[in-house]
Amino acid sequence: MKKIAIIGAMQVEIDLIKNEMEILFEHKIAGFSFYEGTLFHQPVILTRCGVGKVNAASCTQILIDKFEIDAIINTGVAGSLRDDIKVCDIVVSSDVTHHDVRSSQMKNLFPYQEAFYANKQLIDCAITTCDSLKSTTYHIGRIVSGECFVEGSKIKETIIDTYSPACVEMEGSSIGHVAFLNDIPFLIIRCISDNADEQASLSYDSFEKIAGEKSSTIVMNMIKNISSVVI
């Protein structure tokens, strides 16, 4: 069977999944905890990478090196960058990129990629899952990441003008970047907690738990069907 790695940045983003898992082993490596076991009879490795791109990249490479995983799903929350994407909507990544690295640098320096593209079969699995949960509003689009919490109109508009993304967060592009380097299929799932504007911190505090659990619910339902997905 496929072994799926599930990554969340914060505890609230993985608690629901952890509580549903049958955990067989807990591994501690470089300060990260990796929970190895099954979720709905599917082999999984669950971990909390911490906030930010460097933490996410480090954790992802350890997952790939130590656990022989077949795919990575990243669950979590994000700030909306489109008027039609509302708080508590789901965003499924088409691709990911860094908003704090110039496009010319991404294109002209290793690994010569302006963006990293999510696995089509995992995207389709996420779409099928969202469609089966009738109260779920979802969008497919680019997710951008940077080493800052976006909470201002000026930086928000700059990111929108440059990248035309669906939402912004702090880990997904690094996970996609490392997955690309190692030829591992990946998908980023985000639930919107705020609008990445001057009210972002207040909205995030109010909706972090709700959004984190909603994203986890999508991932758990994906796992129920993932054995039939050809990755």
Backbone torsions as a table, in degrees:
resi	resn	phi	psi	omega
1	MET	NA	153.7	177.3
2	LYS	-65.4	145.7	173.4
3	LYS	-109.2	117.7	-173.8
4	ILE	-105.7	128.7	172.9
5	ALA	-91.1	132.3	176.7
6	ILE	-118.6	123.5	-177.4
7	ILE	-118.5	132.1	168.2
8	GLY	-125.3	152.0	-179.5
9	ALA	-80.4	-37.2	-173.3
10	MET	-123.7	160.1	-176.0
11	GLN	-58.7	-39.9	-179.0
12	VAL	-62.6	-22.0	-178.9
13	GLU	-84.3	-12.8	-179.1
14	ILE	-120.9	-11.0	-173.9
15	ASP	-57.6	-44.3	-177.8
16	LEU	-61.2	-42.9	179.3
17	ILE	-67.9	-44.4	-179.9
18	LYS	-58.9	-40.5	-179.4
19	ASN	-67.4	-24.6	179.6
20	GLU	-90.5	-15.8	-177.0
21	MET	-74.9	151.9	161.1
22	GLU	-95.7	104.1	-175.5
23	ILE	-88.2	121.5	-179.2
24	LEU	-96.3	-36.3	-178.8
25	PHE	-143.5	147.5	168.6
26	GLU	-119.5	123.4	-179.7
27	HIS	-110.4	136.1	175.5
28	LYS	-114.1	117.3	-177.4
29	ILE	-136.0	124.3	175.8
30	ALA	53.4	33.5	178.2
31	GLY	88.4	-8.0	178.1
32	PHE	-94.8	145.6	172.2
33	SER	-103.3	129.8	179.1
34	PHE	-117.4	120.4	-178.4
35	TYR	-100.0	114.8	-176.9
36	GLU	-105.2	129.6	-179.8
37	GLY	177.5	-144.3	-178.8
38	THR	-131.3	151.1	174.6
39	LEU	-133.5	112.5	-174.0
40	PHE	54.0	43.3	177.5
41	HIS	70.6	5.7	178.6
42	GLN	-97.5	129.0	176.6
43	PRO	-63.0	128.6	178.8
44	VAL	-139.1	156.2	168.0
45	ILE	-121.8	120.1	-179.1
46	LEU	-109.7	137.0	178.7
47	THR	-149.4	156.7	172.6
48	ARG	-109.7	117.2	-173.8
49	CYS	-87.4	-15.7	-172.2
50	GLY	86.2	168.4	-174.3
51	VAL	-82.6	138.7	172.1
52	GLY	107.9	159.1	-173.1
53	LYS	-70.3	-37.7	-178.6
54	VAL	-66.5	-45.8	176.1
55	ASN	-58.5	-45.0	-177.8
56	ALA	-63.6	-42.6	179.9
57	ALA	-64.4	-44.7	-179.6
58	SER	-61.1	-46.9	-179.0
59	CYS	-63.4	-41.2	-178.9
60	THR	-64.3	-42.7	179.8
61	GLN	-65.6	-37.7	176.2
62	ILE	-62.6	-44.2	177.1
63	LEU	-54.9	-45.9	-177.3
64	ILE	-69.2	-41.9	-176.7
65	ASP	-71.4	-37.2	-168.6
66	LYS	-100.0	-22.0	-166.9
67	PHE	-122.5	4.2	174.7
68	GLU	50.8	52.0	-177.2
69	ILE	-80.4	156.1	179.8
70	ASP	-101.4	-21.8	-179.6
71	ALA	-163.7	161.1	179.9
72	ILE	-126.0	132.0	170.0
73	ILE	-120.7	126.3	178.3
74	ASN	-106.1	124.6	-179.2
75	THR	-112.3	148.2	178.8
76	GLY	166.8	-162.3	-176.6
77	VAL	-117.7	164.7	-176.9
78	ALA	-157.7	167.9	174.5
79	GLY	-100.0	134.2	-179.3
80	SER	-70.6	142.2	174.5
81	LEU	-122.2	15.3	175.8
82	ARG	-136.1	142.5	-177.1
83	ASP	-62.7	-29.5	-177.8
84	ASP	-83.7	-5.9	179.3
85	ILE	-102.3	111.4	-171.2
86	LYS	-100.7	165.0	174.8
87	VAL	-56.8	133.0	-178.4
88	CYS	80.7	0.2	168.1
89	ASP	-71.3	158.0	176.8
90	ILE	-101.5	138.4	170.8
91	VAL	-117.0	126.9	175.4
92	VAL	-104.6	127.4	-173.7
93	SER	-70.7	130.6	164.2
94	SER	-84.8	-41.6	177.2
95	ASP	-158.1	168.1	179.7
96	VAL	-135.0	151.0	173.7
97	THR	-155.0	167.2	-179.7
98	HIS	-88.9	125.9	177.8
99	HIS	-85.4	-9.2	179.5
100	ASP	-107.0	18.9	172.1
101	VAL	-127.2	129.9	-177.5
102	ARG	-61.9	142.1	180.0
103	SER	-58.0	-36.9	-179.9
104	SER	-64.5	-36.8	176.7
105	GLN	-66.8	-42.8	178.5
106	MET	-59.8	-41.1	-174.2
107	LYS	-78.6	-35.9	-170.5
108	ASN	-98.5	-11.3	178.3
109	LEU	-119.5	157.0	-180.0
110	PHE	-51.7	133.3	10.8
111	PRO	-98.3	25.2	171.5
112	TYR	60.8	44.2	-180.0
113	GLN	-134.5	125.5	175.0
114	GLU	-77.1	-22.4	178.9
115	ALA	-154.4	164.8	-179.3
116	PHE	-122.7	126.6	-168.1
117	TYR	-98.1	132.6	179.7
118	ALA	-68.7	154.9	-179.2
119	ASN	-68.7	129.0	-175.3
120	LYS	-62.5	-39.8	-178.4
121	GLN	-65.7	-37.6	176.3
122	LEU	-68.9	-37.4	174.8
123	ILE	-59.5	-47.6	-179.6
124	ASP	-61.5	-38.7	178.0
125	CYS	-63.5	-41.1	178.2
126	ALA	-64.8	-41.5	178.8
127	ILE	-62.1	-46.7	178.6
128	THR	-59.6	-41.7	179.3
129	THR	-63.6	-47.6	179.5
130	CYS	-62.3	-39.7	178.9
131	ASP	-63.3	-32.7	-178.9
132	SER	-74.7	-21.2	177.4
133	LEU	-99.3	93.1	-163.2
134	LYS	-61.3	-23.4	-177.9
135	SER	-88.8	6.8	-175.0
136	THR	-96.0	122.7	171.9
137	THR	-97.9	125.7	-175.7
138	TYR	-133.6	160.8	-178.7
139	HIS	-139.4	147.4	173.9
140	ILE	-106.2	129.3	-179.5
141	GLY	-177.0	178.3	179.6
142	ARG	-74.0	136.8	173.5
143	ILE	-113.9	131.2	179.3
144	VAL	-115.1	150.7	-176.5
145	SER	-132.4	151.8	174.6
146	GLY	-158.4	166.4	-177.5
147	GLU	-85.3	46.0	174.1
148	CYS	-156.8	152.4	173.5
149	PHE	-84.9	117.3	-175.5
150	VAL	-81.4	118.1	-178.0
151	GLU	-147.4	45.8	178.2
152	GLY	-158.4	145.0	-174.7
153	SER	-64.7	-34.3	-176.1
154	LYS	-64.9	-53.6	179.5
155	ILE	-67.7	-34.0	177.3
156	LYS	-59.2	-48.0	-178.5
157	GLU	-66.1	-36.1	177.6
158	THR	-63.0	-44.1	179.4
159	ILE	-63.7	-43.3	-180.0
160	ILE	-62.4	-46.4	-178.2
161	ASP	-63.7	-34.1	-175.2
162	THR	-84.9	-37.6	-168.5
163	TYR	-119.8	-13.4	-177.0
164	SER	48.7	52.7	-176.0
165	PRO	-91.0	167.8	174.0
166	ALA	-85.2	-38.8	-177.5
167	CYS	-157.7	169.7	-176.5
168	VAL	-131.3	142.0	176.9
169	GLU	-153.9	-157.3	-168.8
170	MET	-130.0	7.8	-176.9
171	GLU	-136.2	-32.7	-166.6
172	GLY	-57.5	-40.5	-177.2
173	SER	-66.3	-34.2	178.2
174	SER	-70.0	-38.5	176.6
175	ILE	-63.7	-45.2	176.9
176	GLY	-63.9	-38.5	179.1
177	HIS	-61.1	-50.6	-179.6
178	VAL	-67.3	-38.9	177.2
179	ALA	-60.8	-42.6	178.1
180	PHE	-60.1	-45.4	-178.8
181	LEU	-60.0	-31.0	-176.6
182	ASN	-102.6	5.3	179.0
183	ASP	58.2	44.9	177.7
184	ILE	-110.5	127.1	177.4
185	PRO	-62.0	143.2	-179.5
186	PHE	-145.0	162.5	173.1
187	LEU	-149.9	140.9	175.5
188	ILE	-110.3	126.2	176.1
189	ILE	-114.7	129.4	178.8
190	ARG	-132.0	141.0	169.3
191	CYS	-109.9	136.6	-173.3
192	ILE	-76.3	125.9	178.5
193	SER	-107.0	-17.0	-175.0
194	ASP	-164.0	177.4	-178.3
195	ASN	-107.8	16.9	176.4
196	ALA	53.9	34.5	179.7
197	ASP	-120.1	-163.9	-177.1
198	GLU	-64.1	-18.5	178.1
199	GLN	-97.3	9.3	-172.2
200	ALA	-60.5	-44.1	-176.9
201	SER	-62.9	-42.0	178.9
202	LEU	-65.0	-45.7	178.9
203	SER	-64.1	-42.7	179.6
204	TYR	-59.2	-45.8	180.0
205	ASP	-60.2	-35.3	-178.1
206	SER	-77.5	-34.2	-169.8
207	PHE	-114.3	-0.8	-177.2
208	GLU	-53.8	-51.2	-176.1
209	LYS	-67.0	-44.8	179.6
210	ILE	-60.4	-47.4	-177.7
211	ALA	-67.4	-42.0	179.3
212	GLY	-60.1	-43.0	-179.4
213	GLU	-71.2	-33.7	178.6
214	LYS	-66.9	-42.0	176.6
215	SER	-62.5	-43.1	178.3
216	SER	-60.9	-37.7	179.4
217	THR	-62.7	-41.5	176.5
218	ILE	-60.5	-47.1	-177.9
219	VAL	-63.3	-43.2	179.5
220	MET	-61.4	-40.3	178.3
221	ASN	-70.5	-30.7	171.9
222	MET	-61.8	-42.6	-177.6
223	ILE	-61.4	-32.9	179.0
224	LYS	-59.7	-29.6	-173.6
225	ASN	-110.9	0.2	-167.5
226	ILE	-74.4	-19.5	178.9
227	SER	-62.6	-23.4	-179.6
228	SER	-91.7	-1.9	-177.9
229	VAL	-86.9	128.6	175.3
230	VAL	-89.1	105.7	-175.6
231	ILE	-96.0	NA	NA
